[in-house]
Amino acid sequence: MKRETPLLPISDAREAALFFVVGALCFLAALAALTTRGTYTAAKAWGAQIEGEVTVQLRSTDRRSAEAATHIVRDIAGVESARLLSRDEIDEALEPFFGSGGMPAGLPQPLIIVVEAVSDDGTLLAPQIEDVLIEHGLDAIAASNWQYSDDVKDLLAVLRMIAFGVVVLLSTTAIAVIAFATHAALLARRDIVDVLHLSGAEDRYIAGLFERRFWLLALKAGAGGAIAALMMTAMIVVTGAQAGEIEAQLLPQLSLDFWDFVILLVTPVAAGLAARMAARLTVMTSLRETL
């Protein structure tokens, strides 16, 4: 059985360049989606931890009075737990500002009580704690961490919009590249197209030849880009596992779970469908207008 000769040579250098471009675009799109999801997961977990927390700062007092204030706070309705931070914990929190040596000896040590509320909302509990401590003659400032959680949620909304815009931009770029390559290939094979027309081939048949060719190319390139994104994600996961607790919080919480693999599997399929659509529309439009 005689094998059909394709319109585009298999070893065409332009096809290799197109394969690289589409693969790179798929890699960036998949990595952007995975990183955004990982960042959202990390920020959501961090926000859930601090939403029910209240931070109490004591001023003009000593540590013994701060310990007494901690017991007072524990007896307030709505408080699940209260803990006075030790000097080592405060030095660790201030390490980015003062270095590993901790606070200079001449500076007064901050006295901070971390309060866990029974509910997830500490906004109502904070002023109550502050009023009770002031009634006991303590100069205290209580602040709920709920506002920080709201700021994180607002940031996540902006991040999702940016990530969606990046994915759309990369997708439209890939479609434009496929359309340009299809048009160039069609012009390069114009003599073969004319022969097919004289042989009675319809435009849909000719478009189908290009459609299948670019579908397979984009599918393979998308698979290569998804594998590269998988390797990069695995590297981030390993780096996060080896990093310290503070450094790990700054990394996207990528876990390569079910939905991450769904994103990786959808990437080559979406690239193939987009390439197929772009090739068909380009060929059909070009045949009607120029050939």
C-alpha positions in Angstrom: 0.0 0.0 0.0 1.4 3.3 -1.0 2.0 5.7 1.8 0.4 9.2 1.5 3.0 12.0 1.1 2.2 14.8 3.6 2.0 18.4 2.6 4.6 19.4 5.1 7.9 17.5 5.1 8.6 15.7 8.4 12.1 17.2 8.7 11.0 20.7 7.9 13.2 23.1 10.0 10.2 25.5 10.4 8.2 22.7 12.0 11.0 22.1 14.5 11.0 25.8 15.4 7.2 25.8 15.7 7.4 22.7 18.0 9.8 24.6 20.3 7.7 27.8 20.4 4.5 25.9 21.1 6.2 23.7 23.7 7.6 26.8 25.5 4.3 28.5 25.5 2.6 25.5 27.0 5.3 25.2 29.6 4.8 28.8 30.7 1.0 28.5 30.7 1.1 25.3 32.7 3.7 26.6 35.2 1.7 29.8 35.6 -1.5 27.8 36.4 0.3 25.5 38.8 2.2 28.3 40.6 -1.0 30.4 41.0 -2.9 27.5 42.4 0.0 26.7 44.8 0.2 30.3 45.9 -3.5 30.4 46.5 -3.4 27.2 48.5 -0.5 28.5 50.7 -2.2 31.9 51.3 -5.5 30.3 52.1 -3.9 28.0 54.6 -2.0 30.9 56.1 -5.1 33.1 56.3 -7.1 30.3 58.0 -4.4 30.2 60.7 -4.4 33.9 61.5 -8.1 34.7 61.2 -8.9 33.6 64.7 -5.8 35.2 66.3 -5.5 38.4 68.3 -2.1 40.0 69.1 -1.8 41.9 72.4 1.1 44.2 73.0 1.9 45.3 76.5 3.7 48.6 77.2 5.2 50.1 80.3 5.2 46.9 82.3 7.6 44.0 83.2 7.4 40.3 82.4 5.8 39.3 85.7 2.9 41.7 85.0 2.7 40.4 81.4 2.4 36.8 82.8 -0.4 38.0 85.1 -2.1 39.7 82.1 -1.9 36.4 80.2 -3.9 34.7 82.9 -6.4 37.5 82.8 -6.9 37.1 79.1 -7.4 33.4 79.4 -10.4 34.0 81.6 -12.2 36.2 79.1 -15.2 34.7 77.3 -14.4 33.7 73.7 -10.7 33.1 74.3 -9.5 29.6 73.6 -5.9 30.0 74.6 -3.4 32.8 75.4 0.4 32.5 75.4 3.1 35.0 76.3 5.9 34.9 73.7 9.3 34.1 75.1 12.4 36.1 74.3 13.7 33.5 72.0 10.5 33.5 70.0 10.6 37.3 69.7 14.2 37.2 68.7 13.4 34.7 66.0 10.5 36.9 64.7 12.8 39.9 64.6 15.8 38.1 63.1 15.2 39.6 59.6 15.7 43.1 61.2 18.4 42.5 63.9 20.2 39.4 62.6 20.8 36.1 64.3 22.2 37.9 67.4 18.7 39.0 68.4 17.7 42.4 69.8 20.5 44.7 71.0 20.9 44.7 74.8 19.9 48.3 75.2 16.4 47.9 73.7 13.4 47.0 75.8 12.0 43.5 75.2 8.6 43.6 73.6 5.9 41.8 75.6 3.4 40.2 73.3 0.5 37.8 74.0 -0.8 35.6 71.2 -4.5 34.9 71.7 -6.5 32.2 69.9 -10.2 33.0 69.7 -12.9 30.3 69.9 -14.4 31.5 66.6 -12.6 32.3 63.4 -13.3 36.0 63.8 -11.2 37.9 66.4 -12.4 41.4 65.4 -15.0 41.5 68.3 -12.7 39.9 70.8 -9.7 42.3 70.4 -11.4 45.4 71.8 -12.9 43.3 74.7 -9.4 42.1 75.6 -8.0 45.6 75.4 -10.8 47.0 77.7 -10.3 44.3 80.3 -6.5 44.8 80.5 -6.9 48.6 80.8 -9.4 48.0 83.6 -6.6 46.1 85.4 -4.3 49.0 85.0 -2.3 47.6 82.1 -1.3 49.6 79.0 -2.3 47.2 76.2 -3.1 47.3 72.6 -5.0 44.4 71.1 -5.3 43.9 67.3 -7.1 41.2 65.4 -5.3 39.5 62.5 -8.5 39.3 60.5 -7.5 42.4 58.5 -4.4 40.8 57.4 -6.4 37.8 56.1 -8.7 40.2 54.2 -5.6 41.8 52.6 -4.4 38.4 51.5 -7.8 37.6 50.0 -7.7 40.8 48.0 -4.2 40.0 46.9 -5.3 36.6 45.8 -8.1 38.0 43.7 -5.7 40.2 41.9 -3.3 37.3 41.5 -6.0 35.1 39.9 -6.9 37.9 37.5 -3.2 38.3 36.5 -2.7 34.5 36.1 -5.8 34.2 34.0 -4.6 37.1 31.8 -1.2 35.4 31.4 -2.7 32.1 30.4 -5.1 33.8 27.9 -2.1 35.8 26.5 0.0 32.7 26.1 -2.9 30.8 24.5 -3.7 33.6 22.0 0.0 33.8 21.2 0.2 30.1 20.5 -2.9 30.3 18.3 -1.4 33.3 16.4 1.9 31.4 15.9 0.0 28.3 14.6 -2.1 30.5 12.2 1.0 32.2 10.9 2.8 28.9 10.4 -0.2 27.4 8.7 -0.5 30.3 6.3 3.2 30.1 5.5 3.0 26.3 4.9 -0.1 26.8 2.7 1.7 29.3 0.5 4.8 27.1 0.3 2.7 24.2 -0.9 0.5 26.2 -3.2 1.4 24.1 -6.2 0.2 20.9 -4.4 -3.0 22.7 -3.3 -3.7 23.6 -7.0 -3.2 20.0 -8.0 -5.5 18.8 -5.3 -8.1 21.4 -6.5 -7.8 20.2 -10.1 -8.2 16.6 -8.8 -11.6 17.6 -7.3 -10.4 17.9 -3.7 -12.6 20.2 -1.6 -11.4 22.9 0.7 -12.5 20.9 3.7 -10.3 18.0 2.7 -7.2 20.3 2.2 -7.9 22.0 5.5 -8.1 18.6 7.1 -4.6 17.7 6.0 -3.2 20.8 7.7 -5.5 20.4 10.6 -4.3 16.9 11.5 -0.7 17.8 11.0 -0.8 20.8 13.4 -3.0 18.9 15.8 -0.4 16.3 16.3 2.5 18.8 16.4 0.8 20.9 19.1 -0.3 17.8 21.0 3.4 16.6 21.2 4.7 20.1 21.9 2.1 20.5 24.6 3.0 17.2 26.2 6.7 18.3 26.2 5.8 21.6 27.8 3.7 19.9 30.4 6.5 17.5 31.3 8.9 20.4 31.6 6.4 22.1 33.9 6.1 18.9 35.9 9.8 18.8 36.4 10.0 22.4 37.4 7.1 21.9 39.9 8.8 18.8 41.4 12.0 20.9 41.8 10.0 23.5 43.7 8.3 20.8 45.9 11.7 19.3 46.8 13.2 22.8 47.5 10.3 23.6 49.8 10.7 20.3 51.6 14.4 21.0 52.3 13.9 24.7 53.2 13.3 26.0 56.7 9.9 26.7 58.0 10.0 30.4 57.3 11.5 30.0 53.8 9.0 27.3 52.9 6.1 29.8 53.7 7.5 32.0 51.0 7.2 29.3 48.3 4.0 28.3 46.5 2.6 25.2 48.2 2.8 22.9 45.3 2.0 19.3 46.1 1.4 17.6 42.7 -2.1 16.5 43.8 -5.0 15.4 41.6 -5.9 18.9 40.3 -2.2 19.6 39.5 -2.1 16.6 37.3 -5.4 17.6 35.7 -3.8 20.9 34.7 -0.8 19.0 33.2 -3.0 16.6 31.3 -5.3 19.4 30.0 -2.4 21.4 28.7 -1.4 19.3 25.6 -5.1 18.6 24.8 -5.9 22.3 24.9 -2.9 23.1 22.8 -3.9 20.5 20.2 -7.5 21.7 20.0 -6.3 25.3 19.7 -3.9 24.4 16.9 -6.5 22.4 15.1 -9.0 25.2 15.2 -6.4 27.8 14.2 -5.1 25.7 11.3 -8.6 25.0 9.9 -9.8 28.6 10.1 -6.5 29.8 8.5 -6.6 27.4 5.6 -10.3 27.9 4.9 -10.0 31.6 5.0 -6.8 31.6 2.8 -8.3 29.3 0.2 -11.4 31.5 -0.1 -9.5 34.8 -0.3 -6.2 34.1 -2.1 -6.3 30.7 -3.8 
